[in-house]
Amino acid sequence: MRTNTFRAETAFLFYRQAAKFGMGALLAASALLGQAASATEAPRQTMEVTLTVLKSCSFTTQPLAFGEAATDGNDAVASTTLQVTCSNSTPYNITTENDNLEMQPISGQGGSAIPFSLYSDEGRHTAISTSSSLSGSGSGSQQTVNIYGKVAGSVLSSAHAGNYKGDVKLVLTY
């Protein structure tokens, strides 16, 4: 009960003094009370937050199918896509593991191996090999990249009829 009486007496004295000195005293007292409250605030510190985003790249391939080709001296051409995902602004290069790109006759069919070439452009002028790459820059999202293939017409004109198959190991560096 003493606490409530003390609070009531303090409030009464405060307002009595404020009435004596006017509203300015009341505002000044309020400002002083506000400063006293801010002086008792909890301590604050700035915490540094860091993150390192690593360069990364991956890719998947789709088959390159030349289909059927005649031995009339015309080139056989085909295209396929790669799905490349690299961190944003990360440059990448795709090359072949070796330069001996050829398809072998499937058992019991055809004759000798048929060589072919890979290109990074539809006109088939810029080869992809161990020393020449398909280049790009990552966007942070999956990108579709085209690869073009060609079997020279001169090779086809001397090829034996049959089915051929080969594998190409592609290398992604970044």
C-alpha positions as CSV (number, residue, x, y, z in Angstrom):
1,M,0.0,0.0,0.0
2,R,2.9,2.3,0.7
3,T,4.1,2.0,-3.0
4,N,0.8,3.2,-4.4
5,T,0.7,6.1,-1.9
6,F,4.2,7.1,-2.8
7,R,3.4,7.1,-6.6
8,A,0.3,9.1,-6.1
9,E,2.2,11.7,-4.0
10,T,5.0,11.9,-6.5
11,A,2.6,12.4,-9.4
12,F,0.7,15.1,-7.4
13,L,3.9,17.0,-6.6
14,F,5.1,16.7,-10.2
15,Y,1.9,18.2,-11.7
16,R,1.8,20.8,-9.0
17,Q,5.3,22.0,-9.9
18,A,4.5,21.8,-13.6
19,A,1.4,24.0,-13.0
20,K,3.6,26.5,-11.1
21,F,6.3,26.8,-13.8
22,G,4.0,26.3,-16.8
23,M,3.8,23.9,-19.6
24,G,7.5,24.5,-20.6
25,A,8.6,22.9,-17.4
26,L,6.5,19.9,-18.0
27,L,8.0,19.4,-21.5
28,A,11.5,19.8,-20.2
29,A,10.9,17.3,-17.4
30,S,9.6,14.8,-20.0
31,A,12.7,15.4,-22.2
32,L,15.0,14.7,-19.2
33,L,13.1,11.5,-18.4
34,G,13.5,10.4,-22.1
35,Q,17.2,11.0,-22.0
36,A,17.5,9.0,-18.8
37,A,15.6,6.1,-20.3
38,S,17.9,6.1,-23.4
39,A,21.0,6.1,-21.3
40,T,19.9,2.7,-19.9
41,E,19.4,1.0,-23.3
42,A,21.0,-2.4,-23.9
43,P,24.5,-2.3,-25.5
44,R,24.6,-2.7,-29.3
45,Q,27.3,-4.1,-31.6
46,T,27.6,-4.4,-35.3
47,M,28.2,-8.0,-36.5
48,E,29.9,-8.6,-39.8
49,V,28.3,-11.3,-42.0
50,T,30.3,-12.9,-44.8
51,L,29.7,-15.4,-47.6
52,T,32.0,-16.8,-50.3
53,V,30.2,-18.0,-53.4
54,L,32.3,-20.7,-55.1
55,K,32.7,-21.1,-58.8
56,S,31.0,-24.2,-60.0
57,C,30.0,-25.8,-63.3
58,S,28.2,-29.0,-64.4
59,F,26.8,-30.2,-67.7
60,T,24.7,-33.0,-69.2
61,T,24.8,-34.2,-72.8
62,Q,22.3,-35.5,-75.3
63,P,23.1,-38.0,-78.1
64,L,24.3,-36.7,-81.5
65,A,22.5,-38.7,-84.1
66,F,23.5,-38.4,-87.8
67,G,20.6,-40.6,-88.8
68,E,20.9,-42.2,-92.3
69,A,23.4,-40.9,-94.8
70,A,23.9,-41.7,-98.5
71,T,27.3,-42.3,-100.1
72,D,26.7,-39.6,-102.7
73,G,29.5,-37.3,-101.5
74,N,27.4,-34.9,-99.4
75,D,28.3,-34.3,-95.8
76,A,26.1,-35.8,-93.1
77,V,25.3,-33.2,-90.5
78,A,23.6,-33.3,-87.1
79,S,23.2,-31.2,-84.0
80,T,22.5,-31.8,-80.3
81,T,22.4,-29.8,-77.1
82,L,24.3,-29.7,-73.8
83,Q,22.7,-28.4,-70.6
84,V,25.4,-26.3,-68.9
85,T,24.9,-24.8,-65.4
86,C,27.7,-22.5,-64.1
87,S,27.7,-20.0,-61.3
88,N,26.9,-16.5,-62.5
89,S,29.7,-14.8,-64.7
90,T,31.9,-17.9,-64.5
91,P,33.6,-18.4,-67.9
92,Y,33.8,-22.0,-69.1
93,N,35.3,-24.0,-72.0
94,I,34.2,-27.4,-73.4
95,T,36.8,-29.4,-75.3
96,T,37.1,-33.1,-76.3
97,E,39.3,-35.4,-74.3
98,N,41.1,-36.5,-77.5
99,D,41.1,-35.6,-81.2
100,N,40.4,-39.1,-82.6
101,L,36.6,-38.7,-83.0
102,E,35.2,-41.7,-84.9
103,M,32.4,-44.1,-85.0
104,Q,33.1,-47.8,-85.1
105,P,31.0,-50.3,-87.0
106,I,28.6,-52.2,-84.8
107,S,29.7,-55.8,-84.6
108,G,29.4,-57.6,-87.9
109,Q,28.3,-54.6,-89.8
110,G,30.1,-52.0,-91.9
111,G,33.8,-51.7,-92.6
112,S,36.3,-49.3,-91.1
113,A,35.8,-46.5,-88.6
114,I,34.1,-43.3,-89.8
115,P,35.7,-40.1,-88.5
116,F,33.6,-37.1,-87.6
117,S,34.1,-33.6,-86.3
118,L,32.3,-31.4,-83.7
119,Y,31.7,-27.7,-84.0
120,S,30.5,-24.8,-81.9
121,D,28.7,-23.0,-84.8
122,E,25.9,-24.0,-87.1
123,G,28.1,-23.2,-90.2
124,R,30.6,-25.8,-88.9
125,H,33.6,-23.6,-89.1
126,T,34.8,-23.5,-85.5
127,A,35.9,-27.0,-84.4
128,I,35.7,-28.4,-80.9
129,S,38.8,-30.4,-80.1
130,T,41.4,-30.8,-77.4
131,S,42.9,-27.4,-78.4
132,S,39.7,-25.5,-79.5
133,S,36.8,-25.0,-77.2
134,L,33.2,-24.1,-77.1
135,S,33.2,-21.2,-74.7
136,G,30.6,-19.4,-72.7
137,S,29.8,-17.7,-69.4
138,G,27.5,-19.0,-66.7
139,S,24.3,-17.3,-65.7
140,G,23.6,-19.1,-62.5
141,S,20.9,-21.0,-64.3
142,Q,20.8,-23.9,-66.7
143,Q,21.8,-22.8,-70.3
144,T,21.2,-24.8,-73.4
145,V,24.3,-24.9,-75.7
146,N,24.3,-26.3,-79.2
147,I,26.9,-28.6,-80.6
148,Y,27.1,-29.4,-84.3
149,G,28.6,-32.5,-86.0
150,K,29.7,-33.4,-89.5
151,V,30.9,-36.5,-91.3
152,A,32.7,-35.4,-94.5
153,G,31.0,-36.4,-97.7
154,S,34.4,-37.7,-99.0
155,V,34.5,-40.2,-96.0
156,L,30.9,-41.3,-96.6
157,S,31.5,-41.9,-100.4
158,S,33.9,-44.7,-99.5
159,A,32.1,-46.0,-96.4
160,H,30.7,-49.5,-96.2
161,A,27.0,-49.8,-95.6
162,G,26.1,-50.6,-91.9
163,N,25.5,-49.1,-88.5
164,Y,28.2,-47.2,-86.7
165,K,28.5,-45.9,-83.1
166,G,31.0,-43.9,-81.1
167,D,31.5,-42.1,-77.9
168,V,33.1,-38.7,-77.3
169,K,34.3,-37.6,-73.9
170,L,33.8,-33.9,-73.4
171,V,35.7,-31.9,-70.8
172,L,34.3,-28.9,-69.0
173,T,36.9,-26.5,-67.5
174,Y,36.1,-23.3,-65.6
